Amino acid sequence: MRKYFYTDGVNKFGPYSKEELKTQKISRGTKIWYLGLENWTELSQIKELEELILNIPPDIKPIKPSFDEKIKNTELEPISKIIPLAIKINKYHLKHWGIAIVLSFFIAFIINNIIRNQSEYNLYKDIVASSYEADEKFDVYIEKFYRDLEFYGIFPKKPKKTIIKFSRLDQLENTTHIHGLSLGSNDDNRIEIYINPSSWKQFSKPMRYYLMYHELSHDILNVKDLEKNISNEGKLMYPEISSYEKKNMDDFIESYQTLFQEQSSKWKNRK
Ligand SMILES: [Zn+2]
């Protein structure tokens, strides 16, 4: 006669005969073991105890799963469902982080520009405020400049307002314009140029012409500085006119004629 054992998960009961087992408090889910069975096996899975099962009412399933069961169910969530969800969450976060990073760079760029423009503005304000009328006939340079332009077929609109004054430019960080500064380059209705009086005093006649024509070209022709490399040395828009100590008037004439020649074709195409 086969003897059966059962367990409540903690304690072991038995041995019982099949008849004795019927009188025990067991359910369909109770784990049973008998000699020859490898593992504890649920009663419902044991064929030879079928008649027992028929006499036991089915287990009442709890309406709400227990906390343990919830954990078990969560753990059993198929990985195939979890991975795409994780990727989705990651994509969402990455996208937003990306936007946040781009946005913060953009904001930093704007703030930086505002500060720079503001400090540049304050600097120019200082330059303008500390400027004064020079006892120098700058008009002569302007008149010659326009005459020379006309010779090359360039007829820019003559601005109503012309300011050419001395102002100390030594505070400029950009040493390119420590000798002269044009503030009217984006305004066709005004010429506004400030000349550093100490540079003017030091400069030879050709250098003064270089400087005036350089600033007038910025202001009237909206021409930009050339790069500070050796191949541009000697040209009018070279940003180191203070190094032109050995240049003479012929050098100067050649430099402005070269620029005006270049500008004349641009001028014609613009029309
Ligand atoms: Zn310049």
Residues whose N, C-alpha, C, O or C-beta is under 5 A from the ligand:
A	BS01	ZN	D225
